[in-house]
Amino acid sequence: MSTRETVVFLICAVGTLAMSTGAFGLLAAFNRQSRGTRWAVPLVLLYSAGIVLNVAALTLAGTWYLAVPMALMLVPAEVALRRHGIGRRVDLSHFK
């Protein structure tokens, strides 16, 4: 096993751990169980970081064709953050 394979394995391991832990926040945001609290937002961000780490590791390994569909897993994270009010467009109509 080369050093490159070891690095890819470690990055994938950290990314998978972060993704599976952050999925709890993603599910809570979709089910609206965490209204009024902000504990789900860091978990959704952890899920997103796990996806990005896995995509980076798969790209580093040379299997970009496996990383592309995994990058689409970021779409539900964006929806979950919008349900919590993060990333909404600011109303600037009062500025003239």
DSSP file (Angstrom, degrees, kcal/mol; ACC not computed):
  #  RESIDUE AA STRUCTURE BP1 BP2  ACC     N-H-->O    O-->H-N    N-H-->O    O-->H-N    TCO  KAPPA ALPHA  PHI   PSI    X-CA   Y-CA   Z-CA
    1    1 A M              0   0    0      0, 0.0     2,-0.1     0, 0.0     0, 0.0   0.000 360.0 360.0 360.0 127.2    0.0    0.0    0.0
    2    2 A S     >  -     0   0    0      1,-0.1     4,-1.7     4,-0.0     5,-0.1  -0.301 360.0-108.8 -84.0 170.2    1.5    3.3   -1.1
    3    3 A T  H  > S+     0   0    0      1,-0.2     4,-2.4     2,-0.2     5,-0.2   0.873 118.7  56.2 -65.0 -37.4    1.5    6.5    0.9
    4    4 A R  H  > S+     0   0    0      1,-0.2     4,-2.4     2,-0.2    -1,-0.2   0.913 106.9  48.7 -62.2 -43.2   -1.0    8.0   -1.6
    5    5 A E  H  > S+     0   0    0      1,-0.2     4,-2.3     2,-0.2    -1,-0.2   0.871 110.6  51.8 -64.5 -36.4   -3.5    5.2   -1.0
    6    6 A T  H  X S+     0   0    0     -4,-1.7     4,-2.4     2,-0.2    -2,-0.2   0.911 110.1  48.1 -65.8 -42.7   -3.1    5.6    2.8
    7    7 A V  H  X S+     0   0    0     -4,-2.4     4,-2.5     2,-0.2     5,-0.2   0.920 112.1  49.1 -64.4 -43.4   -3.8    9.4    2.6
    8    8 A V  H  X S+     0   0    0     -4,-2.4     4,-2.4     1,-0.2    -2,-0.2   0.910 111.3  50.5 -61.9 -42.1   -6.9    8.7    0.4
    9    9 A F  H  X S+     0   0    0     -4,-2.3     4,-2.2     2,-0.2    -2,-0.2   0.917 111.6  47.1 -61.9 -44.0   -8.1    6.1    2.9
   10   10 A L  H  X S+     0   0    0     -4,-2.4     4,-2.3     2,-0.2     5,-0.2   0.896 112.2  49.1 -67.4 -40.3   -7.7    8.4    5.8
   11   11 A I  H  X S+     0   0    0     -4,-2.5     4,-2.5     1,-0.2    -1,-0.2   0.921 112.9  48.0 -64.7 -42.5   -9.4   11.3    4.1
   12   12 A C  H  X S+     0   0    0     -4,-2.4     4,-2.6    -5,-0.2    -2,-0.2   0.876 110.3  52.7 -64.3 -37.0  -12.3    9.0    3.1
   13   13 A A  H  X S+     0   0    0     -4,-2.2     4,-2.1     2,-0.2    -2,-0.2   0.931 112.3  43.4 -65.5 -45.2  -12.5    7.7    6.7
   14   14 A V  H  X S+     0   0    0     -4,-2.3     4,-2.4     1,-0.2    -2,-0.2   0.907 115.3  50.3 -66.3 -41.3  -12.8   11.2    8.2
   15   15 A G  H  X S+     0   0    0     -4,-2.5     4,-2.4    -5,-0.2    -2,-0.2   0.892 110.7  48.2 -64.3 -40.4  -15.2   12.3    5.5
   16   16 A T  H  X S+     0   0    0     -4,-2.6     4,-2.5     2,-0.2     5,-0.2   0.894 111.9  49.7 -68.3 -39.2  -17.5    9.3    6.0
   17   17 A L  H  X S+     0   0    0     -4,-2.1     4,-1.9    -5,-0.2    -2,-0.2   0.922 114.0  45.3 -63.8 -43.7  -17.5    9.8    9.8
   18   18 A A  H  X S+     0   0    0     -4,-2.4     4,-2.5     2,-0.2    -2,-0.2   0.894 113.4  50.6 -66.6 -39.3  -18.4   13.5    9.4
   19   19 A M  H  X S+     0   0    0     -4,-2.4     4,-1.2     1,-0.2    -2,-0.2   0.920 111.7  46.0 -66.2 -43.8  -21.0   12.7    6.8
   20   20 A S  H  < S+     0   0    0     -4,-2.5     4,-0.4     1,-0.2    -1,-0.2   0.850 115.2  47.1 -71.5 -32.4  -22.7   10.0    8.9
   21   21 A T  H >< S+     0   0    0     -4,-1.9     3,-1.1    -5,-0.2     4,-0.4   0.911 112.8  49.0 -71.7 -42.2  -22.7   12.2   12.1
   22   22 A G  H >X S+     0   0    0     -4,-2.5     4,-1.6     1,-0.2     3,-0.6   0.676  92.1  78.0 -71.8 -17.5  -24.0   15.3   10.2
   23   23 A A  H 3X S+     0   0    0     -4,-1.2     4,-2.4     1,-0.2    -1,-0.2   0.784  84.5  64.2 -64.0 -25.6  -26.8   13.3    8.6
   24   24 A F  H <> S+     0   0    0     -3,-1.1     4,-2.0    -4,-0.4    -1,-0.2   0.900 104.2  45.9 -63.3 -40.0  -28.7   13.5   12.0
   25   25 A G  H <> S+     0   0    0     -3,-0.6     4,-2.1    -4,-0.4    -2,-0.2   0.852 110.5  53.9 -69.2 -34.6  -28.8   17.3   11.6
   26   26 A L  H  X S+     0   0    0     -4,-1.6     4,-2.0     2,-0.2    -2,-0.2   0.925 110.8  45.3 -64.9 -44.7  -29.9   17.0    8.0
   27   27 A L  H  X S+     0   0    0     -4,-2.4     4,-2.1     1,-0.2    -2,-0.2   0.880 112.0  52.0 -67.0 -38.2  -32.8   14.7    9.0
   28   28 A A  H  <>S+     0   0    0     -4,-2.0     5,-2.3     1,-0.2     6,-0.7   0.877 109.7  49.8 -65.8 -36.4  -33.8   16.9   11.8
   29   29 A A  H ><5S+     0   0    0     -4,-2.1     3,-0.6     3,-0.2    -2,-0.2   0.893 110.9  48.9 -69.3 -38.9  -33.9   19.9    9.5
   30   30 A F  H 3<5S+     0   0    0     -4,-2.0    -2,-0.2     1,-0.2    -1,-0.2   0.873 115.3  43.6 -67.9 -36.0  -36.0   18.1    7.0
   31   31 A N  T 3<5S-     0   0    0     -4,-2.1    -1,-0.2    -5,-0.1    -2,-0.2   0.438 107.3-128.2 -87.7   0.5  -38.5   17.0    9.7
   32   32 A R  T X 5 +     0   0    0     -3,-0.6     3,-0.5    -4,-0.4    -3,-0.2   0.855  64.2 138.0  54.7  40.0  -38.5   20.4   11.2
   33   33 A Q  T 3 < +     0   0    0     -5,-2.3    -4,-0.1     1,-0.2    -1,-0.1   0.598  63.5  54.9 -86.3 -12.8  -37.7   18.9   14.7
   34   34 A S  T >  S+     0   0    0     -6,-0.7     3,-1.5    -9,-0.1     6,-0.2  -0.068  70.5 152.0-115.0  33.3  -35.2   21.6   15.6
   35   35 A R  T <  S+     0   0    0     -3,-0.5     3,-0.1     1,-0.2    49,-0.1  -0.427  71.9  15.8 -66.0 136.2  -37.2   24.8   15.1
   36   36 A G  T 3  S+     0   0    0      1,-0.3     2,-0.3    -2,-0.1    -1,-0.2   0.257 112.4  89.0  85.4 -13.0  -36.0   27.6   17.3
   37   37 A T    <   -     0   0    0     -3,-1.5    -1,-0.3     1,-0.1     3,-0.2  -0.817  63.1-151.3-114.5 158.5  -32.7   25.9   18.1
   38   38 A R        +     0   0    0     -2,-0.3     3,-0.4     1,-0.1    -3,-0.1   0.198  68.4 102.2-112.2  14.9  -29.5   26.1   16.2
   39   39 A W  S  > S+     0   0    0      1,-0.2     4,-0.8     2,-0.2    -1,-0.1   0.748  78.0  58.0 -73.0 -20.7  -28.0   22.7   17.0
   40   40 A A  H  > S+     0   0    0     -6,-0.2     4,-2.4    -3,-0.2    -1,-0.2   0.807  93.5  66.3 -79.0 -28.2  -28.9   21.3   13.5
   41   41 A V  H  > S+     0   0    0     -3,-0.4     4,-2.3     1,-0.2     5,-0.2   0.932 101.1  46.6 -63.6 -47.3  -27.0   23.9   11.5
   42   42 A P  H  > S+     0   0    0      0, 0.0     4,-1.9     0, 0.0    -1,-0.2   0.866 112.5  52.3 -62.4 -31.9  -23.5   22.8   12.7
   43   43 A L  H  X S+     0   0    0     -4,-0.8     4,-2.1     2,-0.2    -2,-0.2   0.890 108.4  49.4 -70.0 -37.6  -24.5   19.2   12.0
   44   44 A V  H  X S+     0   0    0     -4,-2.4     4,-2.2     2,-0.2    -1,-0.2   0.896 111.4  50.1 -66.0 -38.8  -25.6   20.0    8.5
   45   45 A L  H  X S+     0   0    0     -4,-2.3     4,-2.2     2,-0.2    -2,-0.2   0.856 108.7  52.3 -66.7 -33.8  -22.3   21.8    7.9
   46   46 A L  H  X S+     0   0    0     -4,-1.9     4,-2.1     2,-0.2    -2,-0.2   0.889 108.1  51.5 -66.2 -39.6  -20.5   18.8    9.2
   47   47 A Y  H  X S+     0   0    0     -4,-2.1     4,-2.0   -25,-0.3    -2,-0.2   0.922 110.6  48.7 -60.0 -45.1  -22.4   16.7    6.7
   48   48 A S  H  X S+     0   0    0     -4,-2.2     4,-2.4     1,-0.2    -2,-0.2   0.895 109.8  51.1 -64.2 -40.4  -21.4   19.0    3.9
   49   49 A A  H  X S+     0   0    0     -4,-2.2     4,-2.4     1,-0.2    -1,-0.2   0.881 108.5  52.6 -65.1 -36.9  -17.7   18.9    5.0
   50   50 A G  H  X S+     0   0    0     -4,-2.1     4,-2.2     2,-0.2    -2,-0.2   0.899 109.2  49.0 -64.4 -40.7  -17.8   15.1    5.0
   51   51 A I  H  X S+     0   0    0     -4,-2.0     4,-2.6     2,-0.2    -2,-0.2   0.930 111.6  49.2 -63.1 -44.9  -19.2   15.1    1.4
   52   52 A V  H  X S+     0   0    0     -4,-2.4     4,-2.4     1,-0.2    -2,-0.2   0.895 110.7  50.5 -63.6 -39.6  -16.5   17.6    0.3
   53   53 A L  H  X S+     0   0    0     -4,-2.4     4,-2.4     2,-0.2    -1,-0.2   0.912 111.6  47.6 -64.6 -41.8  -13.8   15.4    2.0
   54   54 A N  H  X S+     0   0    0     -4,-2.2     4,-2.5     2,-0.2    -2,-0.2   0.903 112.3  49.2 -66.0 -40.4  -15.0   12.3    0.3
   55   55 A V  H  X S+     0   0    0     -4,-2.6     4,-2.2     2,-0.2    -2,-0.2   0.913 112.3  48.8 -64.0 -41.9  -15.2   14.0   -3.1
   56   56 A A  H  X S+     0   0    0     -4,-2.4     4,-2.3    -5,-0.2    -2,-0.2   0.907 112.3  48.1 -64.3 -41.3  -11.7   15.4   -2.7
   57   57 A A  H  X S+     0   0    0     -4,-2.4     4,-1.8     2,-0.2    -2,-0.2   0.905 112.2  48.2 -67.7 -40.9  -10.3   11.9   -1.7
   58   58 A L  H  <>S+     0   0    0     -4,-2.5     5,-2.4     2,-0.2     4,-0.4   0.875 112.6  49.2 -67.8 -35.6  -12.0   10.2   -4.6
   59   59 A T  H ><5S+     0   0    0     -4,-2.2     3,-1.0    -5,-0.2     5,-0.2   0.896 110.0  51.4 -67.5 -39.6  -10.7   12.8   -7.0
   60   60 A L  H 3<5S+     0   0    0     -4,-2.3    -2,-0.2     1,-0.3    -1,-0.2   0.837 106.7  54.7 -64.4 -32.7   -7.2   12.4   -5.5
   61   61 A A  T 3<5S-     0   0    0     -4,-1.8    -1,-0.3    -5,-0.2    -2,-0.2   0.597 119.5-112.3 -77.1 -10.2   -7.5    8.7   -6.0
   62   62 A G  T < 5S+     0   0    0     -3,-1.0     2,-0.5    -4,-0.4     3,-0.2   0.585  86.5 115.2  91.0  10.4   -8.3    9.3   -9.7
   63   63 A T    >>< +     0   0    0     -5,-2.4     3,-1.5     1,-0.2     4,-1.0  -0.506  23.9 150.3-110.2  62.3  -11.9    8.1   -9.6
   64   64 A W  H 3>  +     0   0    0     -2,-0.5     4,-1.9     1,-0.3    -1,-0.2   0.772  65.8  68.5 -65.1 -25.8  -13.6   11.4  -10.4
   65   65 A Y  H 34 S+     0   0    0      1,-0.2    -1,-0.3    -3,-0.2    -2,-0.1   0.698 103.7  44.2 -70.2 -17.4  -16.4    9.5  -12.0
   66   66 A L  H <> S+     0   0    0     -3,-1.5     4,-0.9     2,-0.1    -1,-0.2   0.692 110.7  55.5 -89.8 -25.0  -17.4    8.2   -8.6
   67   67 A A  H  X S+     0   0    0     -4,-1.0     4,-1.8     2,-0.2    -2,-0.2   0.805  95.9  65.3 -78.1 -29.5  -16.9   11.7   -7.0
   68   68 A V  H  X S+     0   0    0     -4,-1.9     4,-0.8     1,-0.2     3,-0.3   0.943 104.3  42.5 -63.6 -49.6  -19.3   13.5   -9.4
   69   69 A P  H  4 S+     0   0    0      0, 0.0     3,-0.5     0, 0.0     4,-0.3   0.854 112.2  56.1 -65.4 -30.0  -22.5   11.7   -8.2
   70   70 A M  H >< S+     0   0    0     -4,-0.9     3,-1.6     1,-0.2    -2,-0.2   0.844  98.7  60.9 -68.8 -31.5  -21.4   12.1   -4.6
   71   71 A A  H >< S+     0   0    0     -4,-1.8     3,-1.6     1,-0.3    -1,-0.2   0.791  92.7  66.4 -65.0 -25.8  -21.1   15.8   -5.1
   72   72 A L  G >< S+     0   0    0     -4,-0.8     3,-1.3    -3,-0.5    -1,-0.3   0.644  81.7  77.6 -69.1 -12.6  -24.8   15.9   -5.9
   73   73 A M  G <  S+     0   0    0     -3,-1.6     4,-0.5    -4,-0.3    -1,-0.3   0.552  78.7  73.0 -72.6  -5.5  -25.4   14.9   -2.3
   74   74 A L  G <> S+     0   0    0     -3,-1.6     4,-1.6     1,-0.2    -1,-0.2   0.684  77.8  77.4 -78.4 -18.1  -24.7   18.5   -1.3
   75   75 A V  H <> S+     0   0    0     -3,-1.3     4,-1.8     1,-0.2     3,-0.3   0.921  91.8  49.4 -61.5 -46.1  -28.1   19.6   -2.8
   76   76 A P  H  > S+     0   0    0      0, 0.0     4,-2.3     0, 0.0    -1,-0.2   0.834 107.0  57.3 -63.1 -28.8  -30.1   18.3    0.3
   77   77 A A  H  > S+     0   0    0     -4,-0.5     4,-2.1     2,-0.2    -2,-0.2   0.894 105.5  49.8 -67.1 -38.0  -27.7   20.1    2.6
   78   78 A E  H  X S+     0   0    0     -4,-1.6     4,-1.9    -3,-0.3    -1,-0.2   0.902 111.1  49.2 -66.2 -40.3  -28.5   23.4    0.8
   79   79 A V  H  X S+     0   0    0     -4,-1.8     4,-1.7     2,-0.2    -2,-0.2   0.909 110.4  51.0 -64.5 -42.0  -32.2   22.8    1.2
   80   80 A A  H  X S+     0   0    0     -4,-2.3     4,-0.8     1,-0.2    -2,-0.2   0.882 109.5  50.1 -64.7 -38.5  -31.8   22.0    4.9
   81   81 A L  H ><>S+     0   0    0     -4,-2.1     5,-2.5     1,-0.2     3,-0.5   0.878 108.2  53.0 -68.6 -36.0  -29.9   25.2    5.5
   82   82 A R  H ><5S+     0   0    0     -4,-1.9     3,-1.2     1,-0.2    -1,-0.2   0.852 103.2  57.7 -66.6 -33.2  -32.5   27.2    3.7
   83   83 A R  H 3<5S+     0   0    0     -4,-1.7    -1,-0.2     1,-0.3    -2,-0.2   0.756 107.3  49.1 -67.0 -22.9  -35.2   25.7    6.0
   84   84 A H  T <<5S-     0   0    0     -4,-0.8    -1,-0.3    -3,-0.5    -2,-0.2   0.369 123.4-105.1 -95.9   3.8  -33.3   27.0    8.9
   85   85 A G  T X 5S+     0   0    0     -3,-1.2     3,-0.6     1,-0.3     2,-0.5   0.553  77.5 132.8  88.1   7.2  -33.0   30.5    7.5
   86   86 A I  T 3 <S+     0   0    0     -5,-2.5    -1,-0.3     1,-0.2    -2,-0.2  -0.802  72.3  14.9 -92.3 129.5  -29.3   30.2    6.5
   87   87 A G  T 3  S+     0   0    0     -2,-0.5    -1,-0.2     1,-0.3     2,-0.1   0.569  85.7 145.5  88.0   8.1  -28.6   31.4    2.9
   88   88 A R    <   -     0   0    0     -3,-0.6    -1,-0.3    -7,-0.2     2,-0.2  -0.482  57.5-100.3 -75.5 151.9  -31.9   33.2    2.4
   89   89 A R        -     0   0    0     -2,-0.1     2,-0.3     1,-0.1    -1,-0.1  -0.505  34.9-123.4 -74.6 139.2  -31.7   36.3    0.3
   90   90 A V        -     0   0    0     -2,-0.2     2,-0.8     1,-0.1    -1,-0.1  -0.632  21.7-118.4 -83.9 137.8  -31.8   39.6    2.2
   91   91 A D        +     0   0    0     -2,-0.3     3,-0.3     1,-0.1    -1,-0.1  -0.676  38.3 169.1 -78.6 111.0  -34.5   42.0    1.4
   92   92 A L    >   +     0   0    0     -2,-0.8     3,-1.3     1,-0.2    -1,-0.1   0.072  40.7 112.6-108.4  21.8  -32.7   45.1    0.1
   93   93 A S  T 3   +     0   0    0      1,-0.3    -1,-0.2     3,-0.0    -2,-0.0   0.736  68.2  64.5 -70.2 -21.2  -35.8   46.9   -1.2
   94   94 A H  T 3  S+     0   0    0     -3,-0.3     2,-0.6     2,-0.0    -1,-0.3   0.623  85.1  85.6 -79.0 -10.4  -35.5   49.6    1.4
   95   95 A F    <         0   0    0     -3,-1.3    -3,-0.0     1,-0.1     0, 0.0  -0.811 360.0 360.0 -88.3 123.2  -32.2   50.8   -0.1
   96   96 A K              0   0    0     -2,-0.6    -1,-0.1     0, 0.0    -3,-0.0   0.370 360.0 360.0-117.1 360.0  -32.8   53.2   -2.9
